[in-house]
């Protein structure tokens, strides 16, 4: 039986060049926790699956590890180029979101501003590996950065599409997300330092951050709740997925980031309940947060809160205010 890719990633002190698999493929360990399969299938899709950017978001890690095992043991055919990244190995080992600095704020070159953080060096490594992986690709370039959230959500499963500058949104990919069970999509309206923004901007990939439920420790996940994304990814990897261009997207709620709540000092106060859910509606005129003389007030009655986290370090985002959106 093929050993667990995850357990090998967590225990190996150095990457192994080639790992022969039962089906004639080779798993090539490019760096700790980073494994590439079917490297030379350049005319097919090139798919990057990243998980564990936050180490306590364990369900996607388990889902991806099981997919790799099924590929290795010929239960899942692989008809694309695939790169899997178990991203933040130290945090995964410790069962924490991150150790020193939030890794998903260190991409797009932001790692250079935090030279002392171990997560910064890892983010730089992951950037380079992603760029090298996508550079020769001739088919579709797809990146799904798989997460779970630290709190509940009015939409349990949602996606974040990074700011695309002048590129149009890929309607085929949005339809695919809907078929996966994604219940809403946030269309980001500004550059960010997330992994999906980096691969979208620098690698020209169709990239998404996928929030797939609530973060729980290893062994406490009900993986049946992840069956939609699991089945959809398996179909994509095996070439059994059919394009969905032109599908009706009217039933898929879309939102746009209106502005960030920035924690500028330790005086920051978030006037929301500790257990407030993502996508909770903000009543018109509500004082959302304040930080010294800066006050964030809800306007219009259709705004919602996303990722509220007053415990971040000063200078970081403590939440996003979003509003309904439509495709251009």
C-alpha positions as CSV (number, residue, x, y, z in Angstrom):
1,X,0.0,0.0,0.0
2,X,1.2,3.5,-0.9
3,X,2.2,5.5,2.3
4,X,0.2,8.6,3.1
5,X,1.5,11.5,1.1
6,X,0.6,13.8,4.1
7,X,2.4,11.7,6.7
8,X,5.5,11.5,4.4
9,X,5.3,15.3,3.9
10,X,5.1,15.9,7.7
11,X,7.9,13.4,8.6
12,X,10.4,13.7,5.7
13,X,13.5,15.8,6.4
14,X,14.2,16.3,2.7
15,X,12.3,15.9,-0.6
16,X,12.6,12.7,-2.5
17,X,13.3,13.1,-6.2
18,X,11.1,10.3,-7.5
19,X,8.5,8.2,-5.8
20,X,7.4,5.4,-8.2
21,X,3.6,4.7,-8.1
22,X,1.7,1.6,-8.9
23,X,0.3,3.0,-12.2
24,X,3.6,3.9,-13.8
25,X,3.5,7.5,-12.7
26,X,6.2,9.1,-10.6
27,X,5.5,11.4,-7.6
28,X,8.2,14.0,-7.7
29,X,8.8,15.8,-4.4
30,X,10.0,19.3,-5.4
31,X,10.2,20.6,-1.8
32,X,8.9,19.4,1.6
33,X,5.2,19.0,1.2
34,X,5.1,19.8,-2.5
35,X,4.6,16.9,-4.9
36,X,4.1,16.9,-8.7
37,X,2.5,14.2,-10.8
38,X,2.3,13.7,-14.5
39,X,4.8,16.4,-15.2
40,X,5.1,16.0,-19.0
41,X,1.4,16.1,-19.9
42,X,1.7,19.7,-21.1
43,X,-1.2,19.6,-23.5
44,X,-3.7,18.8,-20.7
45,X,-4.9,20.9,-17.8
46,X,-2.3,22.1,-15.2
47,X,-3.9,22.0,-11.8
48,X,-2.5,23.2,-8.6
49,X,-4.2,22.1,-5.3
50,X,-2.9,23.9,-2.2
51,X,-4.1,23.2,1.3
52,X,-2.9,23.8,4.8
53,X,-1.9,27.4,4.2
54,X,-3.6,27.7,7.6
55,X,-2.5,24.6,9.6
56,X,-5.6,24.1,11.6
57,X,-7.9,23.9,8.5
58,X,-7.6,20.1,8.3
59,X,-10.5,18.8,6.2
60,X,-9.1,19.9,2.8
61,X,-5.8,18.4,3.8
62,X,-7.5,15.0,4.4
63,X,-9.5,15.2,1.2
64,X,-6.4,16.0,-0.9
65,X,-4.3,13.3,0.8
66,X,-7.0,10.7,0.0
67,X,-7.1,11.8,-3.6
68,X,-3.4,11.4,-3.9
69,X,-3.6,7.9,-2.4
70,X,-6.3,6.9,-4.9
71,X,-4.2,8.2,-7.8
72,X,-1.2,6.3,-6.6
73,X,-3.1,3.0,-6.3
74,X,-4.9,3.4,-9.7
75,X,-8.4,4.0,-8.2
76,X,-8.4,7.5,-9.7
77,X,-7.0,8.0,-13.2
78,X,-4.9,11.2,-13.6
79,X,-5.3,12.9,-17.0
80,X,-3.7,16.3,-16.2
81,X,-0.6,17.8,-14.7
82,X,-1.0,18.0,-11.0
83,X,0.9,19.9,-8.3
84,X,-0.2,19.5,-4.7
85,X,1.1,21.7,-1.9
86,X,0.7,20.9,1.8
87,X,1.7,24.5,2.4
88,X,2.4,25.3,6.1
89,X,3.9,22.2,7.4
90,X,5.0,23.6,10.8
91,X,1.5,24.9,11.5
92,X,-0.1,21.6,10.4
93,X,2.2,19.7,12.8
94,X,1.3,22.1,15.6
95,X,-2.5,22.2,14.8
96,X,-2.4,26.0,14.7
97,X,-3.5,28.5,12.1
98,X,0.0,29.9,11.8
99,X,3.0,30.2,14.1
100,X,4.5,33.7,13.5
101,X,2.6,35.3,10.7
102,X,-0.4,34.6,8.6
103,X,1.0,32.9,5.5
104,X,-1.9,34.0,3.3
105,X,-0.9,37.6,3.8
106,X,2.7,36.9,2.6
107,X,2.2,36.1,-1.1
108,X,2.5,38.5,-4.1
109,X,6.0,39.4,-2.9
110,X,4.8,40.5,0.6
111,X,7.2,37.9,2.2
112,X,10.0,40.3,1.5
113,X,8.6,42.7,4.2
114,X,8.7,39.9,6.9
115,X,12.2,38.5,6.5
116,X,12.3,37.1,10.0
117,X,9.1,35.0,9.7
118,X,9.5,31.3,8.8
119,X,6.2,31.6,6.9
120,X,7.8,34.3,4.6
121,X,10.5,31.9,3.4
122,X,7.9,29.2,2.7
123,X,5.6,31.6,0.9
124,X,8.5,32.6,-1.4
125,X,9.3,29.0,-2.1
126,X,5.7,28.2,-2.9
127,X,5.5,31.2,-5.3
128,X,8.5,30.0,-7.2
129,X,7.3,26.4,-7.5
130,X,3.9,27.6,-8.7
131,X,5.5,29.8,-11.3
132,X,7.7,27.0,-12.6
133,X,4.8,24.6,-12.7
134,X,2.5,26.9,-14.8
135,X,5.2,28.4,-17.0
136,X,5.3,25.6,-19.6
137,X,1.5,24.8,-19.4
138,X,-0.4,24.7,-22.7
139,X,-3.8,23.8,-21.5
140,X,-6.0,25.4,-18.8
141,X,-4.2,26.7,-15.7
142,X,-6.2,26.1,-12.6
143,X,-5.4,26.8,-8.9
144,X,-7.7,25.9,-6.0
145,X,-6.5,27.0,-2.6
146,X,-8.5,25.0,-0.2
147,X,-9.5,26.3,3.2
148,X,-12.0,26.1,6.0
149,X,-13.1,29.1,8.1
150,X,-12.7,29.8,11.8
151,X,-16.3,30.6,12.2
152,X,-19.7,29.7,10.7
153,X,-21.2,31.3,7.6
154,X,-24.6,32.1,6.2
155,X,-23.1,30.5,3.1
156,X,-21.3,27.4,4.4
157,X,-19.2,26.9,1.3
158,X,-18.0,30.0,-0.7
159,X,-15.3,31.0,-3.1
160,X,-13.1,34.1,-3.4
161,X,-12.1,35.1,-6.9
162,X,-9.0,37.4,-6.8
163,X,-8.9,40.8,-8.4
164,X,-8.4,40.2,-12.1
165,X,-7.4,43.7,-13.2
166,X,-8.6,43.8,-16.9
167,X,-9.3,40.1,-17.3
168,X,-12.9,38.9,-17.5
169,X,-14.3,36.4,-15.0
170,X,-14.3,32.9,-16.3
171,X,-18.0,31.9,-16.4
172,X,-17.1,28.3,-17.1
173,X,-15.2,28.2,-13.8
174,X,-18.0,30.0,-11.9
175,X,-20.4,27.4,-13.2
176,X,-18.0,24.6,-12.1
177,X,-17.9,26.1,-8.6
178,X,-21.7,26.1,-8.5
179,X,-21.7,22.4,-9.4
180,X,-19.2,21.8,-6.6
181,X,-21.7,23.0,-4.1
182,X,-20.2,26.5,-3.7
183,X,-23.1,28.7,-2.5
184,X,-21.6,32.2,-3.1
185,X,-18.6,33.9,-4.7
186,X,-16.8,37.0,-3.6
187,X,-15.4,38.9,-6.5
188,X,-12.4,40.7,-5.0
189,X,-12.0,44.3,-6.1
190,X,-8.4,45.1,-5.2
191,X,-5.0,43.3,-5.2
192,X,-4.2,41.1,-2.2
193,X,-1.3,39.2,-0.7
194,X,-3.1,35.8,-0.9
195,X,-1.8,32.7,-2.7
196,X,-4.7,32.7,-5.2
197,X,-4.1,36.4,-6.2
198,X,-0.4,35.6,-6.8
199,X,-1.1,32.7,-9.2
200,X,-3.9,34.6,-10.9
201,X,-1.7,37.7,-11.4
202,X,1.7,36.2,-12.0
203,X,0.8,32.8,-13.5
204,X,-2.3,33.8,-15.5
205,X,-4.2,30.9,-13.7
206,X,-7.9,30.8,-13.0
207,X,-7.4,30.8,-9.3
208,X,-9.8,30.7,-6.4
209,X,-9.7,30.5,-2.6
210,X,-12.3,28.0,-1.6
211,X,-13.8,28.2,1.9
212,X,-15.4,24.8,2.4
213,X,-16.8,24.8,6.0
214,X,-15.6,25.2,9.5
215,X,-12.1,24.5,10.7
216,X,-11.8,21.4,13.0
217,X,-8.8,19.3,14.2
218,X,-7.7,16.1,12.5
219,X,-10.1,13.3,13.2
220,X,-13.1,15.5,13.9
221,X,-14.1,16.3,10.3
222,X,-17.3,14.9,8.8
223,X,-15.8,14.4,5.3
224,X,-19.2,13.6,3.8
225,X,-19.8,17.4,4.1
226,X,-17.0,17.8,1.5
227,X,-18.3,15.3,-1.0
228,X,-19.3,18.0,-3.5
229,X,-15.8,19.5,-3.9
230,X,-14.2,16.0,-3.6
231,X,-16.3,14.5,-6.4
232,X,-15.8,17.6,-8.6
233,X,-12.1,17.6,-8.2
234,X,-11.9,13.9,-8.9
235,X,-13.8,14.4,-12.1
236,X,-11.5,17.3,-13.1
237,X,-8.3,15.3,-12.4
238,X,-9.6,12.3,-14.3
239,X,-10.8,14.2,-17.3
240,X,-14.4,13.3,-16.7
241,X,-15.6,16.8,-16.1
242,X,-17.5,18.5,-18.9
243,X,-17.2,22.2,-19.7
244,X,-20.1,24.3,-18.5
245,X,-19.6,27.5,-20.5
246,X,-22.9,29.4,-21.0
247,X,-24.6,27.9,-17.9
248,X,-27.1,30.1,-16.1
249,X,-25.3,31.7,-13.1
250,X,-28.4,33.7,-11.9
251,X,-28.8,31.3,-8.9
252,X,-25.2,31.8,-7.7
253,X,-25.0,34.8,-5.3
254,X,-22.1,37.1,-6.2
255,X,-20.6,39.7,-3.9
256,X,-17.9,42.3,-4.3
257,X,-15.5,43.5,-1.6
258,X,-16.4,47.1,-0.7
259,X,-13.7,47.9,1.7
260,X,-11.4,46.3,4.4
261,X,-11.6,46.9,8.1
262,X,-8.0,47.7,8.9
263,X,-6.7,47.3,12.5
264,X,-4.4,50.2,12.7
265,X,-3.7,50.0,16.4
266,X,-4.5,48.1,19.6
267,X,-7.4,50.5,20.2
268,X,-9.3,48.7,17.4
269,X,-12.8,47.6,18.5
270,X,-15.1,45.4,16.5
271,X,-18.8,45.9,17.4
272,X,-20.0,42.5,16.4
273,X,-20.7,39.4,18.5
274,X,-17.7,37.1,18.9
275,X,-19.6,34.3,17.1
276,X,-20.9,36.4,14.3
277,X,-21.1,34.4,11.1
278,X,-19.5,35.2,7.7
279,X,-21.9,37.0,5.4
280,X,-24.1,38.3,8.2
281,X,-26.1,41.3,7.0
282,X,-25.1,44.7,8.5
283,X,-28.1,47.0,9.2
284,X,-28.0,50.4,7.7
285,X,-26.2,52.9,10.1
286,X,-24.7,50.2,12.3
287,X,-21.3,51.1,13.8
288,X,-19.2,48.1,12.7
289,X,-15.9,49.0,14.1
290,X,-13.7,51.9,15.3
291,X,-10.1,52.5,15.8
292,X,-9.3,55.8,17.4
293,X,-10.9,58.5,15.2
294,X,-11.7,56.0,12.4
295,X,-15.2,54.7,12.4
296,X,-16.6,52.1,10.0
297,X,-20.4,52.5,9.6
298,X,-22.7,50.2,7.5
299,X,-24.6,51.9,4.6
300,X,-27.6,50.8,2.7
301,X,-28.7,47.6,4.5
302,X,-27.3,45.2,1.9
303,X,-23.7,45.1,3.2
304,X,-22.4,41.9,4.9
305,X,-19.3,41.1,7.0
306,X,-16.7,38.6,6.0
307,X,-13.7,37.2,7.9
308,X,-14.2,39.4,11.1
309,X,-11.1,38.8,13.3
310,X,-10.2,41.6,15.7
311,X,-7.3,39.5,17.1
312,X,-5.0,40.2,14.1
313,X,-1.9,42.2,14.5
314,X,-2.0,46.0,13.9
315,X,-1.7,46.8,10.2
316,X,-3.6,43.7,9.0
317,X,-7.2,43.3,7.8
318,X,-9.7,42.6,10.6
319,X,-12.6,41.9,8.3
320,X,-14.1,42.7,4.9
321,X,-17.3,44.5,4.2
322,X,-19.0,43.1,1.0
323,X,-22.0,44.0,-1.0
324,X,-24.1,42.3,-3.8
325,X,-22.5,42.3,-7.2
326,X,-23.1,41.2,-10.8
327,X,-20.8,40.2,-13.6
328,X,-19.8,42.9,-16.0
